[in-house]
């Protein structure tokens, strides 16, 4: 969402064609010509509309002013009439072939982001992809809060798909066996789950036997091979890290399907 400020980026994003300049020259007065062109810049990259409280980099204003033969100081006079800014905006939207963001675009964002959310839950990655998708479809960017909400909804949808992928093959017997891991192991003060997490301390006969006992306990759960095959490794590793930080008391608070998925 950041506006370019260095010369290379200004040249890359905000160099105008003859068609652009022909349209720009139709504006009367430096302030209107400069303001009209700045709105064109923002709609093209990053892709949002100019607002009255938006503070723009001086480098951008000066670069645009040089190209349209306007005084950069005239920027302060632009948009004193909201009607002028709105008229320019509507004309530029039609000229650029852009669409206003609406409910269909929101649903499309959530649907397409859900596939990416199956691979990563990093908000910045999802938000960046959302903005790229809007540019690709020539849609004006909404407020960031809307983008954040679409990312959050996509993550929720992906989490449910992952949970189903990890739990739908579990029988009631599997779930019962997993719940039993949260019980205290006989003749100890720790749960079966905590005991399974422990590693043998030394490579000798005593600890090897303990290791074998743990393997037998795990095998008795009879969890099907490849249960997480359809879940991306990044999300599996995240779940494993979360589970490794949880106590049995934390896990008991989950709903039954989430606990089974963990």
DRENVOZA-387402 format. One record per residue (C-alpha): y, x, z. Coordinates in Angstrom, 3 decimals. Example, Ala and Ser with C-alpha at 12.3 -4.5 7.8 and 13.67 -1.06 7.14 Angstrom:
BEGIN
         py         px         pz
     -4.500     12.300      7.800
     -1.060     13.670      7.140
% end
This chain:
BEGIN
         py         px         pz
      0.000      0.000      0.000
      2.291      3.036      0.319
      4.926      3.498     -2.355
      4.921      6.789     -4.297
      7.666      9.224     -3.433
      6.834     12.544     -5.134
      7.946     13.150     -8.703
      4.467     13.269    -10.243
      3.504      9.861     -8.839
      6.840      8.329     -9.792
      6.338      9.477    -13.376
      2.742      8.267    -13.386
      3.373      4.765    -12.042
      6.983      4.018    -12.952
      7.659      5.208    -16.489
      8.688      2.304    -18.703
      7.749      1.380    -22.248
     10.191      0.323    -24.940
      9.124     -3.284    -24.366
      9.951     -2.889    -20.655
     13.336     -1.364    -21.363
     14.197     -4.070    -23.910
     13.578     -6.711    -21.246
     15.440     -4.728    -18.580
     18.545     -4.291    -20.769
     18.979     -8.063    -20.873
     20.145     -7.957    -17.215
     23.903     -7.843    -16.703
     25.376     -5.424    -14.201
     23.884     -2.343    -12.532
     22.599     -4.167     -9.449
     20.730     -6.825    -11.410
     19.298     -4.296    -13.855
     18.188     -1.992    -11.050
     16.815     -4.776     -8.852
     14.958     -6.387    -11.734
     13.301     -3.066    -12.581
     12.373     -2.295     -8.972
     10.614     -5.660     -8.755
      8.692     -4.753    -11.911
      7.663     -1.465    -10.264
      6.364     -3.124     -7.105
      4.389     -5.731     -9.017
      2.681     -3.025    -11.054
      1.954     -0.717     -8.155
      1.033     -1.353     -5.372
      0.993     -4.937     -6.674
      3.090     -7.045     -4.296
      6.365     -8.953     -4.398
      9.672     -7.626     -3.123
     10.783     -9.059      0.211
     14.245     -8.992      1.712
     13.219     -6.812      4.653
     11.354     -4.224      2.556
     12.764     -0.688      2.902
     12.131      1.343     -0.249
     12.133      5.150     -0.596
     15.370      6.637     -1.945
     13.323      8.670     -4.442
     12.022      5.479     -6.024
     15.474      3.891     -6.302
     16.987      7.040     -7.820
     14.134      7.499    -10.302
     14.420      3.910    -11.519
     18.231      4.055    -11.629
     18.178      7.109    -13.925
     15.830      5.397    -16.376
     17.856      2.190    -16.642
     21.285      3.861    -16.577
     22.400      2.240    -13.335
     24.125      3.575    -10.244
     21.590      3.949     -7.408
     24.213      2.726     -4.897
     24.162     -0.668     -6.603
     20.748     -1.330     -5.047
     22.472     -2.471     -1.842
     24.093     -5.340     -3.758
     20.889     -6.653     -5.309
     19.413     -9.821     -3.993
     22.448    -10.997     -2.073
     21.501    -14.279     -3.697
     17.862    -15.151     -2.985
     17.880    -17.348     -6.061
     18.531    -14.328     -8.285
     15.609    -12.416     -6.808
     13.293    -15.419     -7.194
     14.343    -15.974    -10.821
     13.669    -12.322    -11.616
     10.337    -12.471     -9.844
      9.106    -15.512    -11.805
     10.174    -13.953    -15.098
      8.390    -10.689    -14.286
      5.209    -12.487    -13.197
      5.066    -14.228    -16.580
      5.905    -10.998    -18.438
      3.217     -9.018    -16.584
      0.529    -11.695    -16.888
      0.027    -11.875    -13.131
     -1.359    -14.726    -11.038
     -0.305    -15.823     -7.566
     -2.948    -15.300     -4.902
     -4.780    -18.507     -3.986
     -7.918    -19.852     -2.361
    -10.175    -19.062     -5.374
     -9.057    -15.418     -5.213
     -9.725    -15.335     -1.469
    -13.260    -16.617     -1.982
    -13.826    -14.089     -4.768
    -12.629    -11.288     -2.477
    -14.991    -12.284      0.316
    -17.929    -12.647     -2.080
    -17.436     -9.276     -3.773
    -16.545     -7.419     -0.562
    -19.702     -8.706      1.122
    -21.804     -6.502     -1.182
    -19.784     -3.440     -0.160
    -19.958     -4.496      3.495
    -23.754     -4.279      3.228
    -23.222     -0.525      2.798
    -20.329      0.203      5.151
    -18.333     -1.535      7.871
    -15.309      0.777      7.590
    -12.246     -1.436      7.392
    -10.136      1.000      5.352
    -12.829      1.283      2.681
    -13.125     -2.497      2.425
     -9.348     -3.030      2.342
     -8.917     -0.366     -0.344
    -11.583     -2.017     -2.464
     -9.928     -5.406     -1.945
     -6.602     -4.130     -3.279
     -8.313     -2.509     -6.272
    -10.053     -5.797     -7.055
     -6.750     -7.687     -6.948
     -5.166     -5.194     -9.343
     -8.175     -5.437    -11.644
     -7.864     -9.229    -11.803
     -4.037     -9.049    -12.142
     -3.437    -10.959     -8.937
     -0.355    -10.443     -6.775
     -1.316     -9.021     -3.397
     -1.017    -11.401     -0.438
      0.113    -10.358      3.044
     -2.038     -7.657      4.632
     -3.196    -10.125      7.275
     -4.884    -12.127      4.498
     -6.634     -9.012      3.191
     -7.751     -8.156      6.727
     -9.128    -11.673      7.207
    -11.088    -11.466      3.936
    -12.556     -8.100      4.999
    -13.519     -9.486      8.407
    -15.198    -12.521      6.836
    -17.093    -10.286      4.391
    -18.298     -8.136      7.295
    -19.470    -11.185      9.218
    -21.379    -12.413      6.174
    -22.945     -8.969      5.640
    -23.907     -8.694      9.317
    -25.747    -12.007      9.083
    -27.585    -10.872      5.952
    -28.600     -7.638      7.676
    -29.739     -9.523     10.761
    -31.863    -11.828      8.614
    -33.343     -8.871      6.718
    -34.382     -7.248     10.002
    -35.677    -10.343     11.745
    -37.005    -12.858      9.221
    -40.437    -11.185      9.075
    -40.814    -11.156     12.874
    -43.245    -13.663     14.327
    -42.920    -15.258     17.742
    -45.463    -12.702     18.980
    -43.267     -9.852     17.709
    -40.241    -11.304     19.474
    -42.179    -11.803     22.676
    -43.396     -8.179     22.562
    -39.858     -6.897     21.977
    -38.515     -8.955     24.872
    -41.223     -7.490     27.112
    -39.701     -4.052     26.496
    -36.784     -5.156     28.658
    -39.070     -5.653     31.659
    -39.656     -3.028     34.356
    -42.606     -0.746     33.678
    -45.248     -0.963     36.444
    -45.080      1.718     39.119
    -41.590      2.785     38.018
    -37.988      1.649     38.284
    -37.202      1.802     34.550
    -37.796     -0.625     31.707
    -40.377     -0.119     28.983
    -37.518      0.339     26.513
    -35.924      3.128     28.550
    -39.309      4.757     28.916
    -39.914      4.639     25.143
    -36.563      6.314     24.550
    -37.469      9.312     26.696
    -38.772     12.429     24.988
    -41.526     14.752     26.295
    -39.976     17.578     28.294
    -42.438     20.345     27.455
    -45.144     21.014     24.875
    -48.092     20.979     27.263
    -51.124     18.724     27.713
    -49.482     16.477     30.300
    -46.465     15.624     28.196
    -48.456     15.387     24.963
    -50.568     12.675     26.626
    -47.370     10.844     27.623
    -46.139     11.112     24.056
    -49.421      9.642     22.764
    -49.080      6.803     25.270
    -45.613      6.053     23.939
    -46.908      6.030     20.371
    -49.665      3.601     21.318
    -47.145      1.335     23.047
    -44.919      1.368     19.995
    -47.858      0.710     17.646
    -48.893     -2.252     19.784
    -45.674     -3.983     18.740
    -47.198     -4.219     15.238
    -43.819     -4.197     13.509
    -44.310     -4.365      9.744
    -43.678     -1.201      7.736
    -40.515     -1.195      5.641
    -38.803     -3.902      7.682
    -35.396     -2.309      7.075
    -36.036     -1.275      3.491
    -33.452     -3.676      2.086
    -30.734     -2.550      4.505
    -28.477      0.355      3.527
    -29.069      3.529      5.518
    -25.441      3.651      6.690
    -25.754      0.270      8.369
    -29.169      1.118      9.854
    -27.789      4.321     11.364
    -24.824      2.389     12.787
    -27.161     -0.135     14.393
    -29.302      2.698     15.778
    -26.244      4.380     17.314
    -25.082      1.111     18.844
    -28.549      0.392     20.211
    -28.840      3.885     21.645
    -25.671      3.347     23.676
    -26.779      0.006     25.112
    -28.574     -0.597     28.353
    -31.346     -3.210     28.638
    -28.820     -5.387     30.490
    -26.499     -5.246     27.452
    -29.303     -6.154     25.074
    -30.330     -9.166     27.178
    -26.908    -10.678     26.493
    -27.574    -10.888     22.756
    -28.840    -13.963     21.019
    -32.581    -13.800     20.416
    -32.316    -13.061     16.702
    -29.765    -10.259     17.219
    -31.872     -8.698     19.987
    -34.924     -8.794     17.761
    -32.922     -7.197     14.951
    -31.850     -4.379     17.230
% end
